[in-house]
Amino acid sequence: MRGLTVTILILTFILVTGISMLFCLYLDRRYRRWLIAKRFFGSGVIADDLERERLKDSQWASFIKSLGIMSTPKNEHELVSIRRLLCYAGFRSPDSVTFYFGFKLGLAFLLGGIYLVILILSNNSDFRHLIFTFFPLGLGYYLPGIILKARISARADKIRRELPDALDLLLICIEAGLSFDMALFRVSKEMANVTPILSKEFSQYFLETQSGLPRKKVLKNLAERNGVNSLDSIINVLMQSTKFGTDIAEALRIYSGSLRQERQKRAEEKGARISTKLTFPLIMLIMPALLIVILGPAIINLMKNMG
């Protein structure tokens, strides 16, 4: 048992020391690039953007990528599914799948190492406690998947909220005389701060059309890389308008009105749920305090009279 404890101590020391050194190297490289870019451009925001673009070249990213290469599954169906989910979340890099699995494996090792350190510091190196190491390992491995699903849901909600406003501006641009492609490009420029997600998607659409792809193919790509029902529906409407030669502006006006009604209904539904959600804090937190304030003096007077 003593030999097992010494082995765990050595492995934990190597793991923690290696992670600490890699983290220090990453912070040092990040600070140096941020400082150089700030001297060139005079803005820390631009420096942070440059650092994010060069993150894949850092040593930390190389370490995560090496872990991802070891842990990436060989099943093509699973890879396609994960790649689709990452695309829905906004991660479109060719190495996104490798980084995803590398991050899962690295987080599992990190949480497992932290648990072992806690066991050693608390002098609980019994074999029965070591069995529970699988729980932080499993948590670290499956936590990125939970975060990924939450990010997909949040991004889809943002697209649903941004879509009616973007369609209104798109309708105005088309009625002003712009073509559909140029109207999307103008919307992507004008609403970059208001609807950042759709602005990037419309910019990607314009780049793909400029590269020579047909409009039908580009619209399908726009729908497939987001996976939002509202966006899929408007793209189907646009494709049908293009196919049958109907007025795109009229189709956008009708569908924009239906989206606004749908958004209003969702807001009314959330408002109707507030009373139900307030039941628990009202009964468990507010009601006892209210009863103490109202009945407290009467109870005190009753106890004095009985005494």
C-alpha positions as CSV (number, residue, x, y, z in Angstrom):
1,M,0.0,0.0,0.0
2,R,2.9,2.3,0.7
3,G,4.4,1.7,-2.7
4,L,1.0,2.5,-4.3
5,T,0.8,5.8,-2.3
6,V,4.3,6.8,-3.5
7,T,3.5,6.0,-7.1
8,I,0.3,8.1,-6.9
9,L,2.3,11.0,-5.4
10,I,4.9,10.9,-8.2
11,L,2.3,10.7,-11.0
12,T,0.3,13.5,-9.4
13,F,3.4,15.7,-9.1
14,I,4.3,15.1,-12.7
15,L,0.8,15.8,-13.9
16,V,0.3,19.0,-11.9
17,T,3.8,20.3,-12.7
18,G,3.3,19.7,-16.5
19,I,-0.1,21.4,-16.6
20,S,1.3,24.3,-14.6
21,M,4.3,24.7,-16.9
22,L,2.1,24.6,-20.0
23,F,-0.3,27.1,-18.6
24,C,2.5,29.5,-17.7
25,L,3.9,29.2,-21.2
26,Y,0.5,29.9,-22.7
27,L,0.1,33.0,-20.5
28,D,3.5,34.2,-21.4
29,R,3.0,33.8,-25.2
30,R,-0.5,35.4,-24.9
31,Y,0.9,38.4,-23.0
32,R,3.8,39.0,-25.4
33,R,1.5,38.8,-28.5
34,W,-1.0,41.1,-26.8
35,L,1.7,43.6,-26.0
36,I,3.2,43.6,-29.5
37,A,-0.2,43.9,-31.2
38,K,-1.2,46.7,-28.8
39,R,2.0,48.6,-29.7
40,F,1.2,48.2,-33.4
41,F,-2.6,48.9,-33.3
42,G,-3.0,50.8,-30.1
43,S,-5.9,48.7,-28.9
44,G,-6.1,45.8,-26.6
45,V,-9.3,44.5,-28.3
46,I,-7.5,44.1,-31.6
47,A,-4.7,42.4,-29.8
48,D,-7.1,39.9,-28.3
49,D,-8.7,39.3,-31.7
50,L,-5.3,38.6,-33.2
51,E,-4.5,36.3,-30.3
52,R,-7.7,34.3,-30.8
53,E,-6.9,33.9,-34.5
54,R,-3.4,32.6,-33.6
55,L,-4.5,30.3,-30.8
56,K,-4.2,27.2,-32.9
57,D,-0.5,27.9,-33.3
58,S,0.2,28.1,-29.5
59,Q,1.7,25.3,-27.5
60,W,-1.4,24.9,-25.4
61,A,-3.5,24.3,-28.5
62,S,-0.9,21.9,-29.8
63,F,-1.1,19.9,-26.6
64,I,-4.9,19.8,-26.8
65,K,-4.7,18.8,-30.4
66,S,-2.4,16.0,-29.6
67,L,-4.8,14.7,-27.0
68,G,-7.6,15.0,-29.5
69,I,-5.7,12.9,-32.1
70,M,-5.4,10.1,-29.6
71,S,-9.0,10.2,-28.4
72,T,-10.9,11.0,-31.7
73,P,-13.1,8.0,-32.5
74,K,-12.8,6.2,-35.8
75,N,-16.5,5.8,-36.4
76,E,-17.4,8.1,-39.3
77,H,-21.0,8.4,-38.3
78,E,-20.1,9.6,-34.9
79,L,-17.6,12.1,-36.3
80,V,-20.2,13.5,-38.7
81,S,-22.7,13.9,-35.8
82,I,-20.1,15.7,-33.6
83,R,-19.0,17.9,-36.5
84,R,-22.6,18.9,-37.2
85,L,-23.2,19.8,-33.5
86,L,-20.0,21.9,-33.5
87,C,-21.1,23.6,-36.6
88,Y,-24.5,24.5,-35.0
89,A,-22.5,25.9,-32.0
90,G,-20.5,28.2,-34.3
91,F,-17.2,26.2,-34.4
92,R,-16.4,25.8,-38.1
93,S,-12.7,25.2,-38.0
94,P,-11.4,22.0,-39.7
95,D,-9.7,21.0,-36.4
96,S,-12.7,21.7,-34.3
97,V,-13.5,17.9,-33.8
98,T,-10.0,17.2,-32.8
99,F,-9.9,20.1,-30.3
100,Y,-13.3,19.0,-28.9
101,F,-12.2,15.5,-28.1
102,G,-8.8,16.7,-26.9
103,F,-10.5,19.1,-24.5
104,K,-12.7,16.3,-23.2
105,L,-9.8,14.1,-22.5
106,G,-7.7,16.9,-21.0
107,L,-10.5,18.0,-18.7
108,A,-11.0,14.4,-17.6
109,F,-7.3,14.1,-16.6
110,L,-7.4,17.5,-14.9
111,L,-10.4,16.7,-12.7
112,G,-9.1,13.3,-12.0
113,G,-5.7,14.7,-11.0
114,I,-7.3,17.3,-8.7
115,Y,-9.3,14.5,-7.0
116,L,-6.1,12.5,-6.4
117,V,-4.3,15.5,-5.0
118,I,-7.2,16.1,-2.6
119,L,-7.1,12.4,-1.5
120,I,-3.3,12.6,-0.9
121,L,-3.5,15.9,1.0
122,S,-6.3,14.5,3.2
123,N,-4.4,11.2,3.8
124,N,-7.2,9.1,2.3
125,S,-5.1,7.0,-0.1
126,D,-7.2,3.9,0.6
127,F,-8.1,1.8,-2.5
128,R,-11.8,2.2,-1.8
129,H,-11.4,6.0,-2.2
130,L,-9.4,5.6,-5.4
131,I,-12.3,3.8,-7.1
132,F,-14.2,7.1,-6.9
133,T,-11.6,8.7,-9.2
134,F,-13.8,7.5,-12.1
135,F,-16.5,10.0,-11.1
136,P,-14.4,13.2,-11.7
137,L,-12.9,11.5,-14.8
138,G,-16.4,10.9,-16.2
139,L,-17.5,14.4,-15.2
140,G,-14.6,15.9,-17.1
141,Y,-15.2,13.8,-20.1
142,Y,-18.9,14.5,-20.5
143,L,-19.0,18.1,-19.3
144,P,-17.9,19.5,-22.7
145,G,-20.8,17.8,-24.3
146,I,-23.3,19.4,-21.9
147,I,-21.7,22.8,-22.5
148,L,-21.8,22.2,-26.2
149,K,-25.6,21.5,-26.1
150,A,-26.2,24.6,-24.0
151,R,-24.2,26.7,-26.4
152,I,-26.2,25.3,-29.4
153,S,-29.5,26.1,-27.6
154,A,-28.4,29.7,-26.7
155,R,-27.2,30.4,-30.2
156,A,-30.5,29.1,-31.7
157,D,-32.4,31.4,-29.4
158,K,-30.3,34.4,-30.5
159,I,-31.0,33.6,-34.1
160,R,-34.7,33.4,-33.4
161,R,-34.7,36.7,-31.7
162,E,-32.5,38.4,-34.4
163,L,-34.3,37.0,-37.4
164,P,-37.4,39.3,-37.5
165,D,-35.3,42.5,-37.3
166,A,-32.9,41.2,-40.0
167,L,-35.8,40.3,-42.3
168,D,-37.3,43.8,-41.9
169,L,-34.1,45.5,-42.9
170,L,-33.7,42.9,-45.8
171,L,-37.2,43.8,-47.0
172,I,-36.4,47.5,-46.9
173,C,-33.2,47.0,-48.9
174,I,-35.0,44.9,-51.5
175,E,-37.9,47.4,-51.8
176,A,-35.3,50.2,-52.2
177,G,-34.0,48.5,-55.4
178,L,-31.1,46.3,-54.3
179,S,-30.8,42.7,-55.4
180,F,-31.3,39.9,-53.0
181,D,-27.6,39.1,-52.7
182,M,-26.6,42.8,-52.3
183,A,-29.4,43.3,-49.8
184,L,-28.1,40.5,-47.6
185,F,-24.6,42.0,-47.8
186,R,-25.9,45.4,-46.8
187,V,-27.8,43.8,-43.8
188,S,-24.7,42.0,-42.7
189,K,-22.8,45.3,-42.7
190,E,-25.5,47.5,-41.1
191,M,-26.6,45.1,-38.4
192,A,-23.2,43.7,-37.3
193,N,-23.6,45.1,-33.8
194,V,-27.4,44.4,-33.5
195,T,-27.5,40.9,-34.9
196,P,-23.9,39.6,-34.8
197,I,-24.7,36.0,-35.5
198,L,-26.9,36.5,-38.5
199,S,-24.5,39.2,-39.8
200,K,-21.7,36.7,-39.9
201,E,-24.0,34.1,-41.6
202,F,-25.1,36.6,-44.2
203,S,-21.5,37.6,-44.9
204,Q,-20.6,33.9,-45.4
205,Y,-23.5,33.6,-47.8
206,F,-22.3,36.6,-49.8
207,L,-18.7,35.2,-50.0
208,E,-20.0,31.8,-51.2
209,T,-22.1,33.5,-53.9
210,Q,-19.2,35.6,-55.0
211,S,-17.1,32.4,-55.3
212,G,-19.5,31.1,-58.0
213,L,-21.8,28.7,-56.1
214,P,-25.4,28.7,-57.2
215,R,-27.9,30.5,-54.9
216,K,-29.8,27.3,-54.1
217,K,-26.7,25.5,-52.9
218,V,-25.6,28.5,-50.8
219,L,-29.1,28.8,-49.2
220,K,-29.0,25.1,-48.3
221,N,-25.5,25.6,-46.8
222,L,-26.9,28.5,-44.7
223,A,-29.7,26.3,-43.4
224,E,-27.5,23.2,-42.8
225,R,-24.8,24.9,-40.8
226,N,-27.2,26.5,-38.3
227,G,-30.0,23.9,-37.7
228,V,-32.6,26.5,-36.6
229,N,-36.2,25.8,-37.7
230,S,-37.1,29.4,-38.2
231,L,-34.1,30.0,-40.5
232,D,-34.9,26.7,-42.3
233,S,-38.4,27.9,-43.0
234,I,-37.5,31.3,-44.3
235,I,-34.9,29.7,-46.6
236,N,-37.5,27.3,-47.9
237,V,-39.7,30.3,-48.6
238,L,-36.9,32.1,-50.5
239,M,-36.1,29.0,-52.5
240,Q,-39.7,28.5,-53.5
241,S,-40.0,32.2,-54.5
242,T,-36.9,31.9,-56.6
243,K,-38.1,28.6,-58.2
244,F,-41.6,29.8,-59.1
245,G,-40.7,33.5,-59.8
246,T,-42.9,35.1,-57.2
247,D,-42.2,38.3,-55.4
248,I,-39.5,37.8,-52.7
249,A,-40.4,41.0,-50.9
250,E,-44.0,40.0,-50.4
251,A,-42.9,36.6,-49.1
252,L,-40.5,38.2,-46.7
253,R,-43.2,40.6,-45.5
254,I,-45.6,37.8,-44.7
255,Y,-43.1,35.5,-43.1
256,S,-41.6,38.4,-41.0
257,G,-45.1,39.1,-39.6
258,S,-45.6,35.5,-38.7
259,L,-42.2,35.4,-36.9
260,R,-43.1,38.5,-34.9
261,Q,-46.4,36.9,-33.9
262,E,-44.5,33.7,-32.9
263,R,-42.0,35.8,-30.9
264,Q,-44.9,37.6,-29.2
265,K,-46.5,34.3,-28.3
266,R,-43.3,33.0,-26.8
267,A,-43.0,36.2,-24.7
268,E,-46.6,35.8,-23.5
269,E,-46.0,32.2,-22.6
270,K,-42.9,33.1,-20.6
271,G,-44.9,35.8,-18.9
272,A,-47.6,33.4,-18.0
273,R,-45.0,31.1,-16.4
274,I,-43.8,33.7,-14.0
275,S,-46.6,33.2,-11.5
276,T,-45.9,29.5,-11.4
277,K,-42.2,30.1,-10.9
278,L,-42.9,32.6,-8.1
279,T,-44.9,30.0,-6.1
280,F,-41.9,28.4,-4.5
281,P,-40.0,31.5,-3.3
282,L,-43.4,33.0,-2.2
283,I,-44.3,30.0,0.0
284,M,-40.8,29.0,1.2
285,L,-39.2,32.4,1.7
286,I,-41.6,35.3,1.8
287,M,-44.6,33.7,3.5
288,P,-42.6,32.6,6.7
289,A,-41.1,36.1,7.1
290,L,-44.6,37.6,6.6
291,L,-46.1,35.3,9.2
292,I,-43.3,36.2,11.7
293,V,-43.9,39.9,11.2
294,I,-47.7,39.6,11.5
295,L,-48.1,36.9,14.2
296,G,-44.8,37.6,16.1
297,P,-46.1,40.5,18.3
298,A,-49.3,38.6,19.1
299,I,-47.4,35.5,20.1
300,I,-45.1,37.5,22.3
301,N,-48.0,39.2,24.0
302,L,-49.8,35.8,24.5
303,M,-46.7,34.3,26.0
304,K,-46.3,37.3,28.4
305,N,-50.0,37.0,29.5
306,M,-49.7,33.3,30.0
307,G,-46.5,33.7,32.0
